Amino acid sequence: MSAKTQLSFIDNAGNPLATPDQRELVTRQILWISGLNAQAFSGAQNPSTIYRLMVDGSPSVFPYYREVEEKDTAIASAIETRKILARARDAKVQGADPDNGEAKRYAEGLAEFLEAIPNFRQARRELLAAPAYGYKVLEILWSVAPEGIRAKLIGRPQEIFRFGRLTEPQIGELLLSSFPGGEGAPVPASKFIVATHQPRDGDRRGLPLLRRLFWPSWFKRNVLRLHLGFLEKGNGTVVVKYNPGASDTEKDKALAAARAIALELATAVPEGFALVTEALQTTRTRDANDFRALFDYFDMEMTRLILGQTLSTRGQEQGVGTQALGAVHQALLWEYIADDLADEEEAWNEQLCAPWLLWTYGPRALERDVRPYWRVAKQPPKDRMAELSLLEKARNLGARVPELEVYEKGGIRQADAGEAVLPPPALSMAMLPEELPEVSG
């Protein structure tokens, strides 16, 4: 933005506008109190109680969400893949009209403002956490200087925010609390960016993917525990005899001795101890592959929930599949990414770019005919080789292919006048005409 730009804090009617709030509202003390709990499940044995908190949208669920993402490698990998594919798309500021000098000035100023934001790419990554957690909040640290308005973006933990009072539907404006789960107080306008994933019935907390992943992940962890226990146990079964008519105490002692033999490297038994050796030598019919199959099944189910995999990927569990089915899966994945990018666009344009344009250029910059927008490519990158191959086939069939079409499909810049270019390739025999003209003389 040029140093000559005149900041505007009044509307078209001459009324004063709210100026950027330059304070840092989420202080270090609040962050220290909220903290990130890496042991959220410690002592929480009843998964139904945890899931009830998730359904209720309690702020206390976010440590559970973080631990699920941190400790389940299938979930972490799929979520990270979804973020990486979204951030890999090209993004830029688009002006309303390239032939309109006013619109062009607004677009250039907005592009310069966004490029000046430190670690804007990292801020995008934080905002793209909304699908996993339901919503994501970033604080905008505005700064006003003679050369213009600048911003710094910092992600904040969800558990210190609400969208209504404790007993009210969470459909209102953003509230900030000084501790997790607090009542909260309203925040200044244009101070925070909130991205919500699939809000249901107006609930701004959204529909978190990690809530839908909780049960598959919980069952998977318990299957793994059973699987490891089976692998640690040797073949056969430990059977200890006790005399007919033995008391309950003697039966308990025999059972304790059997468990000790099965689990411990060394143990002590009384004289006359009777052990059924035949049972120890019996080979179990199970090989624990049933645990492994169930473990892999949950991994696939969770991956499908995150990446949008459909029935076309069922072949992966069976080791079979086709290119056509893979193409269907990939097309659906691109649609998931495009949906995330559309939500991201709206958050940046309405909650960051709009107030900056208003304060920098005034209300005129927000009118449809001149307003610029931050846009990101929602379609997957094109296969240029495939497109050029299609043009070549069309030409071989006799189609008249415009030269400009070849440059555009191949992403090739046309040479400037007088610029050195590569020589054309030698013609192959297949490209020569069937009958060569006779040479006179």
N, C-alpha and C positions, 0 to 999 in steps of 0.2 A: 504494500500500500504506500502510495506516495506521501511524502511528508507534508504536501500541500493539502491533503484531504482534510476537510473540515468536519470534525465530529459533531453529530446532531443528537441532542437529548430533548428535542421538542417534536410534537407531531405536526401534521399539516394545519391544524387549527391553532397552533401556537401554544398548546398545553405541554407542560414539562413531562418527560418520560422518566421512568425509573432508571437510574444509572447502574452500571455494573457493580455488583457487590464484590469487593476485592478481598474479603476476609477468607480465611480457611476455617470452615465451620466444623469439619470433622478433625478434631485435634488429636494429638498423640495420646493424650490421656484417654479419650474415647476408644482409640484403636487398641490401647493397652488393656482396657477393661474387656473389650469384645474378644480379642485374641483369636487365634486359630487353633482349635482343639483337634489334635491328631489322634486322640484316643476317645472319640465320641462314643464308641460302642462299649467301652469298658464298664462292666457292671450292668449293662442293659441286656438282659437275657430274653426278654419278651419282645419279639419283633412286632407283634400286633400293636403294642403300646407305641412303638416308634412310628409305625405306619399311621396310626391314628393322629399323631402330631403332624405328620406330613399332609394328611388330608385336611386337617384343620388349618394348615398354613402357619403353624406356630414359628416364630423366629428361632426357636431352639433347634429346628431341624437342619439348619445349614451346616453345622459341624458334622452331622450324619452324612449329608450330601457330599461334603468335601472328603470325608473318609472313604466313602464308597468309590468316588472317582480316583482317589489316591491309591487305594489298595487293590482295586480290581483292574488288572492290566487290560482286559478286553474292553471295558468301558472307557478307560483313559485313552487307549489307542484310537478308538472310534471317534470319541469327542474331539481329540486333537486333529484327527484326519478331517473332520467336518470343518474345523476352524481354518486349517491350512488351505483347504480347497477354496474357502470363501475369500481368504486374504490374498490368494494368488491371482484373483481377477483384477484387471486394470481398472483404475478409478481416476476420475478427473472432474473438474468443474466445467459444466456446460452452460453457456450463455443462452439467453432467451432468443436473441436474434444476432447473428454474426455481422449483419449489415447495419445494426443500430449502434451508434457510438456510445450512447448512454448504457445500454445493456452490456456492451463489451467492456466498459470501464468497471461496472459492478462485478462482472465475472473475473476479470483480471485481479481485482482487489481481493475477492474471496479466495481465489487460488493462492495468492500470496499469503493471506492470513492462515490458511490451512497448512501450507508448507512451512510456516514459521512455528507451528505447534511442536514442541519437543516430543519425540517418540510417538507420533500420531499413529504409526503402525501398531505399536504396542497397545495404545488406547483402543484401536479397532479390535484387537485380540480380546481385550477385557470385555468389550461390549458384546462380542460374539459368544460370551458365556451365558447369555440370557436363555437360549434353548435348554441348556442343561439344568439351570437353577430356577427357571421360571421368569426371573427378571434380573437385571444388572443395573447398578447405579454408579455413575461417574460424577465426581465433583469438578466443577469448572473453576479454576483459579484465574479470575480476570485480572488484568493489569492495564492501566490507562497511562499512556505516555504521550508526549507531544506528537510523536510520529504515528500514533494510532493505538488501537486496542489489540492486545495480545491475550493468549489463553494458554493455560497448562491444564492437562486432564489427568485425574488420579482416580483409579478404581476404589470403591468403598465396599465394606462388607454389608451384605443385605440385612443382617439381623438387627441393625440399628435404625432401620427404616420401617415405616408403616404407610398405609394409604387410607387411614381412618382411625378413629378411636378404637380402643380394645374391644368394645361391644358392638361396633358398627361394621357394616360391609366394607371391604377394602376396595372401594371404588372411587375414592376421593383424591385430593391432592397429596403430595409427598409430605410426610412428617419425619422429623429427625429426632432420635432419642439419644441421650448421653450414655445409655447402657443398653445391652441387648434385651429386647422385649418390653422396653419402656413405652409409656404413653405417647411421647413424641410431641414436637411442636412444629408449626408450619415453617417452611424454609423460604427464603427470598426467591422471587421469580428469576428464571434463567440462571439459576445457580447450580442445578444438577441436571444430568442427562439420565433418563430412565428408558431402558429398552425392555419391553415385555414380550414374552413368547406365548402366542396363542391365548390371549385373555379370554376367560370363559365367563359369560354373563356380566361383563364389565369388571371382573376381578383383576386388578392391575398386578397381582402377584403371578399371573400367568399359569401355564401348565408345564411344570418342570419335567424334563425327561428322566432325571434321576429318581423322581418319585415312582415312575413307571418301571424303572430298572431295579427298584429296591428288592422286590420279592425274588426275581430271578437271581440277583446277586447273592441274596441271603441263602437261598437254597443251594446255590453253587458252592458257597464257602462251606456249608455243612456237608455237602457231598464230598468235597475235598478232604474234610476232616475224617469222614468215614473211610475214604479211600486210603489215606495215609495210615490209619489205624489197621486196616486190613493188610497193607504191605508190611507193616512192622511185625505182624503176628505170623509165626511159622505155621507149617502145615500141621494138620491134625488138631485134636482137641484134648485138653488136659482134664482127666477124670480121676478124682480121688475117692477111694472107698471109705465108707464108715459102717460100723456094725449095725445090724438090724436092731431096731428099738433105740437107736441113739437119740440123745436129747437134742433140742434145738441148738444148744450151745456147741455140741460136738459137730453138728451139721454145719454151723457157721464157721467153725475152725477148719473143717475140711474144705469148704468153699474158699476161704481166705488162703489156704495153702495152695489150692489150684490156681488162683489168681496170681499168687506170688511166683509160681513156677512159670506161668505164661508171660509175666511182665518183667520179672527181675532176673538179673544174671546170677544172683546168689540168694539163697533162702535157707532157713532152718526148719526141720520137721521133726516130730517126735519119733521115738523108736517104734518099730512096727508099722510105720507109715505105708499104706497100700496105694500103689499107683497103677492104673490100667495102661500098660505100655502099648497095647495094640491100638488104642485110640490115638496115641501120639504119632504113630506111624501111618495113620490113615491120611491119604491125600484128599484135600477138599476139591469138590467138583467145580467151584467158582474160581476164576482167575482175576477177578476185580475189573474186568473190562466193562462190566455193566456200570460201575462207578464212572469210569473214564468216558463212556458214551454219554452218560447224563451230564457230566461236566462239560463236554464239548457241545452238547445240545444247548445248554444255557448260554455258553459263549456266543453261539450263532444267533440265538434269539435276541440277545442284548445288542449285538452288532446290527441286526435288522432294525431294531427300534431306533437306533441312532442314525444309521446311514440310509435308511429307507429301502433296505433290501427286501425283495419280494419273493414270491414262490419260485422265481427264476433262479434263485441262489440255493434252493433246497438241494440241488445236485452237488453242492460243495461238500455236504456231510457224507454223501455216498461216493464221492470221488468221480462224479460224472457231471456233464453239463455241455452246453453248446454255445457257439458264438452268438447266435440269435438271442438266447436267453440272457447271456451276459450283457448284450446291448440293451435289453429291456431294463435290467438292473441299473446299468450306468445312466440311462436316461432318467430314471426315477431319482437317482442320487443327485443329478444336476438340478432337478426340480426342488429338492430339499435345500440345496445350496442357494438357488435363486430366491426361495422364500425367505431364508435368513438374510440375504443381502437386501431384499426389499424392506424388511423391518429395520435393518441398519441404516439404510438411506433415509428413511423417514425420521429416525432419531437424530441423526446428524443435521439434516436440513431444518427441522422444525425447532430443535432445542439448542443448537449451537450456531448454525449459520444464520438463521432468521434474526435472533437478537443482535448478532454482530452487524448484519446489514442494516438493521433499524438504527443502531447507535452510530454507525459510521456514515451512512448516507441518508438516513431519514426514512419515513414511511414509503416514499416513492420507490425505493429499491425492492419492496416486497410486492409490488404490483405485477400482475401476471405477464405483461408484455415486456418487462425488463428484468425480472428476477432470475438470478442464476441458481443452479442447483448442483450439489455434489452427486455425481452419478457413478455407478460401478457396473461393469459389464456383467450381465446376468447369464448370458449364454456361455457355454464352455468354449475354450479355444478351438478354432477351426483347424482341421487337418489340411494344410495348404497343399501338400503333396497329392492328397486325394482329389482336391478340387482341380489342380492342374492336370491330373491324369484324366479327369472327366472331360475337361476342355480338349485334351489331345484326342480322346476317343470321338468326341463330337466332330472335331475337325477331320478326322479320318473318314467319318461317315458323310462328309461333304458339307457340314455346317459352316457357315461363314462366321468365324469367331472374331469379334472386334479385338484389336490389339490392346486397347485400354483394359478390356476384361481380363486379359492375361496378367497385366501388371497388378491389377487390384486383387485378383484371386491369389496371386503368388506373393503379395506384399512387397513388390519390387518397386523401387523408385525409378521414375523415368529420368533418363540422362538429360542434363542441361545442355544447351547449345555449346558445341565445341568441347564437351567433356569426353575423355577417352572411355571407350567401351570395349568389352570383350568381343573377340571375333565370333561369328556364328559357327556352330559345330559343322563338321564335314557331313555332307549328305550321305546317308546310307543307301544301299542299292534298293531297299524297299521303298524309299521315298522318291526314286527316279521314275519318270514316266515309262510306260511299257514300250513305247516306240520313240527312239531318239530322232530328232530331225536330221535330215541328210545335210552333210557339209559340202558345199559347192567347192569346186576347184580340186 
